[in-house]
Amino acid sequence: MAKLLLATNNQAKVGEYRSLLRDIAYQLVTPIEVGINTTVAEVGQSLEENAQLKATTLATSSQLITMADDSGLEVDALGGEPGVLSARYAGEQASNSQRINYLLERLKGVPREKRTARFRCVIAIATPDGQVKLCHGQCPGLITLEPRGEQGFGYDPIFYLPRLGKTMAELPLEVKNQVSHRGQAAREAAKYLERLRNRQGLS
C-alpha cells in the first residue's frame, strides 16, 4: 500500500486525519514515523502558501506523496484576525488556553451578533515530482464569551455553531468531521488522492 506522509506530528491533528481519511487506500505516516525531522517555518502570507510550502518541502525530503494543511480562524470584528497567524496569535510559545484568552480579551465588549467568524482550512497535496493540489474548506460560526467543551484543540472551545447549538469542542469527533473546515477539505483531498493513485498505478 502506498504511503501518504502527513506533514505534522501534532497528535490531535493526526488523529483527526486518520479518522477523516480512514477509507482511502494509503498508509498514513507522520514525519517522526519515517525518520524525518525537517522543520518548515510557516513564513507564507496566506494559508495556501504555508500549506504548499510544508507539503512540497517534505515531499522532496521524504520522496513520498505528502499532505500538509494550514488552518486559521478569521474573526470579522478583528478585521479577519488572527487568520494566518492563528497558531502564533498570542506569541510563538503560547498554549491553546493562552491563545483563547488573548482572543477573548481582544473581543471584550463586542456583542454576540457581531462575533461572527469562520474557520478556514487549506490542504496541499504534493508529489515528489512537483505536482501540487490545493483543497479548501470553510465553516462559519460565532465566538463565545467563554470556552465550552473538552474535545478538539486550538480555538474549538470558543467556536460556536448556531445550527448545532454547541461549540466545536462539544462535538463528538464523528460530528465535528462532518461539519468542520478540515473535514470539508479532507473529503476533497480524499477524492484527489484516489485519482492520483489510479493515475500513477500505485498499489
Contacts in CASP RR format, 6 or more apart in sequence:
PFRMAT RR
TARGET T0000
AUTHOR 0000-0000-0000
METHOD contacts of the structure
MODEL  1
MAKLLLATNNQAKVGEYRSLLRDIAYQLVTPIEVGINTTVAEVGQSLEEN
AQLKATTLATSSQLITMADDSGLEVDALGGEPGVLSARYAGEQASNSQRI
NYLLERLKGVPREKRTARFRCVIAIATPDGQVKLCHGQCPGLITLEPRGE
QGFGYDPIFYLPRLGKTMAELPLEVKNQVSHRGQAAREAAKYLERLRNRQ
GLS
1 25 0 8 1.000
1 26 0 8 1.000
1 27 0 8 1.000
1 203 0 8 1.000
2 25 0 8 1.000
2 26 0 8 1.000
2 27 0 8 1.000
2 65 0 8 1.000
2 197 0 8 1.000
2 202 0 8 1.000
2 203 0 8 1.000
3 26 0 8 1.000
3 27 0 8 1.000
3 28 0 8 1.000
3 29 0 8 1.000
3 34 0 8 1.000
3 64 0 8 1.000
3 65 0 8 1.000
4 21 0 8 1.000
4 24 0 8 1.000
4 26 0 8 1.000
4 27 0 8 1.000
4 28 0 8 1.000
4 29 0 8 1.000
4 64 0 8 1.000
4 65 0 8 1.000
4 66 0 8 1.000
4 67 0 8 1.000
4 193 0 8 1.000
5 29 0 8 1.000
5 30 0 8 1.000
5 31 0 8 1.000
5 34 0 8 1.000
5 36 0 8 1.000
5 58 0 8 1.000
5 59 0 8 1.000
5 62 0 8 1.000
5 64 0 8 1.000
5 65 0 8 1.000
5 66 0 8 1.000
5 67 0 8 1.000
6 13 0 8 1.000
6 14 0 8 1.000
6 17 0 8 1.000
6 28 0 8 1.000
6 29 0 8 1.000
6 30 0 8 1.000
6 66 0 8 1.000
6 67 0 8 1.000
6 68 0 8 1.000
7 31 0 8 1.000
7 40 0 8 1.000
7 54 0 8 1.000
7 55 0 8 1.000
7 58 0 8 1.000
7 66 0 8 1.000
7 67 0 8 1.000
7 68 0 8 1.000
7 69 0 8 1.000
8 14 0 8 1.000
8 30 0 8 1.000
8 31 0 8 1.000
8 68 0 8 1.000
8 69 0 8 1.000
9 30 0 8 1.000
9 31 0 8 1.000
9 32 0 8 1.000
10 153 0 8 1.000
12 152 0 8 1.000
12 153 0 8 1.000
13 69 0 8 1.000
13 153 0 8 1.000
14 28 0 8 1.000
14 30 0 8 1.000
16 173 0 8 1.000
16 176 0 8 1.000
16 177 0 8 1.000
16 182 0 8 1.000
17 28 0 8 1.000
17 67 0 8 1.000
17 182 0 8 1.000
17 186 0 8 1.000
18 28 0 8 1.000
19 173 0 8 1.000
19 174 0 8 1.000
19 177 0 8 1.000
20 177 0 8 1.000
20 182 0 8 1.000
20 183 0 8 1.000
20 186 0 8 1.000
20 187 0 8 1.000
20 190 0 8 1.000
21 28 0 8 1.000
21 186 0 8 1.000
21 189 0 8 1.000
21 190 0 8 1.000
21 193 0 8 1.000
23 190 0 8 1.000
24 190 0 8 1.000
24 193 0 8 1.000
24 194 0 8 1.000
25 194 0 8 1.000
25 197 0 8 1.000
26 65 0 8 1.000
26 193 0 8 1.000
26 197 0 8 1.000
29 64 0 8 1.000
31 37 0 8 1.000
31 38 0 8 1.000
31 58 0 8 1.000
31 62 0 8 1.000
34 62 0 8 1.000
34 64 0 8 1.000
36 58 0 8 1.000
36 61 0 8 1.000
36 62 0 8 1.000
38 57 0 8 1.000
38 58 0 8 1.000
38 61 0 8 1.000
40 53 0 8 1.000
40 54 0 8 1.000
40 57 0 8 1.000
40 58 0 8 1.000
42 50 0 8 1.000
42 53 0 8 1.000
42 54 0 8 1.000
42 70 0 8 1.000
42 84 0 8 1.000
42 87 0 8 1.000
43 50 0 8 1.000
43 53 0 8 1.000
44 50 0 8 1.000
44 53 0 8 1.000
44 84 0 8 1.000
45 84 0 8 1.000
46 84 0 8 1.000
47 70 0 8 1.000
47 71 0 8 1.000
47 72 0 8 1.000
47 83 0 8 1.000
47 84 0 8 1.000
47 120 0 8 1.000
47 121 0 8 1.000
47 122 0 8 1.000
48 70 0 8 1.000
48 122 0 8 1.000
48 124 0 8 1.000
48 134 0 8 1.000
50 70 0 8 1.000
50 84 0 8 1.000
50 122 0 8 1.000
51 68 0 8 1.000
51 69 0 8 1.000
51 70 0 8 1.000
51 122 0 8 1.000
51 123 0 8 1.000
51 124 0 8 1.000
51 134 0 8 1.000
52 68 0 8 1.000
52 124 0 8 1.000
52 126 0 8 1.000
52 132 0 8 1.000
52 134 0 8 1.000
53 68 0 8 1.000
54 66 0 8 1.000
54 68 0 8 1.000
54 70 0 8 1.000
54 124 0 8 1.000
55 66 0 8 1.000
55 67 0 8 1.000
55 68 0 8 1.000
55 124 0 8 1.000
55 125 0 8 1.000
55 126 0 8 1.000
55 132 0 8 1.000
56 66 0 8 1.000
56 124 0 8 1.000
56 126 0 8 1.000
56 130 0 8 1.000
56 132 0 8 1.000
58 64 0 8 1.000
58 66 0 8 1.000
58 68 0 8 1.000
58 126 0 8 1.000
59 65 0 8 1.000
59 66 0 8 1.000
59 126 0 8 1.000
59 127 0 8 1.000
59 128 0 8 1.000
59 130 0 8 1.000
60 128 0 8 1.000
62 128 0 8 1.000
63 128 0 8 1.000
64 128 0 8 1.000
65 125 0 8 1.000
65 126 0 8 1.000
65 127 0 8 1.000
65 128 0 8 1.000
65 193 0 8 1.000
65 196 0 8 1.000
66 125 0 8 1.000
66 126 0 8 1.000
66 127 0 8 1.000
67 123 0 8 1.000
67 124 0 8 1.000
67 125 0 8 1.000
67 126 0 8 1.000
67 189 0 8 1.000
67 193 0 8 1.000
68 123 0 8 1.000
68 124 0 8 1.000
68 126 0 8 1.000
69 121 0 8 1.000
69 122 0 8 1.000
69 123 0 8 1.000
69 124 0 8 1.000
69 182 0 8 1.000
69 185 0 8 1.000
70 84 0 8 1.000
70 121 0 8 1.000
70 122 0 8 1.000
71 86 0 8 1.000
71 119 0 8 1.000
71 120 0 8 1.000
71 121 0 8 1.000
71 122 0 8 1.000
71 181 0 8 1.000
71 182 0 8 1.000
72 82 0 8 1.000
72 83 0 8 1.000
72 84 0 8 1.000
72 86 0 8 1.000
72 119 0 8 1.000
72 120 0 8 1.000
72 121 0 8 1.000
73 82 0 8 1.000
73 83 0 8 1.000
73 86 0 8 1.000
73 103 0 8 1.000
73 117 0 8 1.000
73 118 0 8 1.000
73 119 0 8 1.000
73 155 0 8 1.000
73 159 0 8 1.000
74 80 0 8 1.000
74 81 0 8 1.000
74 82 0 8 1.000
74 83 0 8 1.000
74 117 0 8 1.000
74 118 0 8 1.000
74 119 0 8 1.000
74 120 0 8 1.000
75 81 0 8 1.000
75 82 0 8 1.000
75 103 0 8 1.000
75 107 0 8 1.000
75 115 0 8 1.000
75 116 0 8 1.000
75 117 0 8 1.000
75 143 0 8 1.000
76 114 0 8 1.000
76 116 0 8 1.000
76 117 0 8 1.000
77 107 0 8 1.000
77 110 0 8 1.000
77 114 0 8 1.000
77 115 0 8 1.000
77 116 0 8 1.000
78 106 0 8 1.000
78 107 0 8 1.000
81 89 0 8 1.000
81 106 0 8 1.000
82 89 0 8 1.000
82 103 0 8 1.000
83 120 0 8 1.000
86 99 0 8 1.000
86 155 0 8 1.000
87 99 0 8 1.000
88 94 0 8 1.000
89 99 0 8 1.000
89 102 0 8 1.000
89 103 0 8 1.000
90 98 0 8 1.000
90 99 0 8 1.000
90 101 0 8 1.000
90 102 0 8 1.000
90 103 0 8 1.000
94 102 0 8 1.000
96 153 0 8 1.000
96 154 0 8 1.000
96 155 0 8 1.000
97 147 0 8 1.000
99 154 0 8 1.000
99 155 0 8 1.000
100 147 0 8 1.000
100 154 0 8 1.000
100 155 0 8 1.000
100 157 0 8 1.000
100 158 0 8 1.000
103 143 0 8 1.000
103 155 0 8 1.000
103 158 0 8 1.000
104 143 0 8 1.000
104 145 0 8 1.000
104 146 0 8 1.000
104 158 0 8 1.000
107 115 0 8 1.000
107 143 0 8 1.000
112 142 0 8 1.000
112 145 0 8 1.000
115 142 0 8 1.000
115 143 0 8 1.000
115 144 0 8 1.000
116 140 0 8 1.000
116 141 0 8 1.000
116 142 0 8 1.000
117 140 0 8 1.000
117 141 0 8 1.000
117 142 0 8 1.000
117 143 0 8 1.000
117 159 0 8 1.000
118 138 0 8 1.000
118 139 0 8 1.000
118 140 0 8 1.000
118 141 0 8 1.000
118 181 0 8 1.000
119 138 0 8 1.000
119 139 0 8 1.000
119 155 0 8 1.000
119 159 0 8 1.000
119 168 0 8 1.000
119 180 0 8 1.000
119 181 0 8 1.000
119 182 0 8 1.000
120 136 0 8 1.000
120 137 0 8 1.000
120 138 0 8 1.000
120 181 0 8 1.000
121 136 0 8 1.000
121 137 0 8 1.000
121 138 0 8 1.000
121 180 0 8 1.000
121 181 0 8 1.000
121 182 0 8 1.000
121 183 0 8 1.000
121 184 0 8 1.000
121 185 0 8 1.000
122 134 0 8 1.000
122 135 0 8 1.000
122 136 0 8 1.000
122 137 0 8 1.000
122 185 0 8 1.000
123 134 0 8 1.000
123 135 0 8 1.000
123 136 0 8 1.000
123 185 0 8 1.000
123 186 0 8 1.000
123 188 0 8 1.000
123 189 0 8 1.000
124 132 0 8 1.000
124 133 0 8 1.000
124 134 0 8 1.000
124 135 0 8 1.000
125 132 0 8 1.000
125 133 0 8 1.000
125 135 0 8 1.000
125 189 0 8 1.000
125 192 0 8 1.000
125 193 0 8 1.000
125 196 0 8 1.000
126 132 0 8 1.000
127 196 0 8 1.000
131 196 0 8 1.000
133 189 0 8 1.000
133 192 0 8 1.000
133 196 0 8 1.000
135 185 0 8 1.000
135 186 0 8 1.000
135 188 0 8 1.000
135 189 0 8 1.000
135 192 0 8 1.000
136 184 0 8 1.000
136 185 0 8 1.000
136 188 0 8 1.000
137 181 0 8 1.000
137 182 0 8 1.000
137 183 0 8 1.000
137 184 0 8 1.000
137 185 0 8 1.000
137 188 0 8 1.000
138 181 0 8 1.000
138 184 0 8 1.000
139 161 0 8 1.000
139 179 0 8 1.000
139 180 0 8 1.000
139 181 0 8 1.000
139 184 0 8 1.000
141 159 0 8 1.000
141 160 0 8 1.000
141 161 0 8 1.000
141 162 0 8 1.000
142 159 0 8 1.000
142 160 0 8 1.000
142 162 0 8 1.000
143 158 0 8 1.000
143 159 0 8 1.000
143 160 0 8 1.000
144 157 0 8 1.000
144 158 0 8 1.000
144 159 0 8 1.000
144 160 0 8 1.000
144 167 0 8 1.000
146 158 0 8 1.000
147 157 0 8 1.000
147 158 0 8 1.000
147 167 0 8 1.000
147 169 0 8 1.000
148 157 0 8 1.000
148 158 0 8 1.000
148 160 0 8 1.000
148 166 0 8 1.000
148 167 0 8 1.000
148 169 0 8 1.000
148 170 0 8 1.000
149 156 0 8 1.000
149 157 0 8 1.000
149 167 0 8 1.000
149 169 0 8 1.000
149 170 0 8 1.000
150 157 0 8 1.000
150 169 0 8 1.000
151 168 0 8 1.000
151 169 0 8 1.000
151 170 0 8 1.000
151 171 0 8 1.000
151 172 0 8 1.000
151 173 0 8 1.000
151 176 0 8 1.000
152 168 0 8 1.000
152 169 0 8 1.000
152 173 0 8 1.000
152 176 0 8 1.000
155 168 0 8 1.000
156 167 0 8 1.000
156 168 0 8 1.000
156 169 0 8 1.000
157 167 0 8 1.000
157 168 0 8 1.000
157 169 0 8 1.000
158 167 0 8 1.000
159 167 0 8 1.000
159 168 0 8 1.000
159 169 0 8 1.000
160 166 0 8 1.000
160 167 0 8 1.000
161 167 0 8 1.000
161 168 0 8 1.000
161 171 0 8 1.000
161 179 0 8 1.000
164 171 0 8 1.000
164 175 0 8 1.000
164 179 0 8 1.000
168 176 0 8 1.000
168 180 0 8 1.000
171 179 0 8 1.000
177 183 0 8 1.000
177 186 0 8 1.000
196 202 0 8 1.000
END
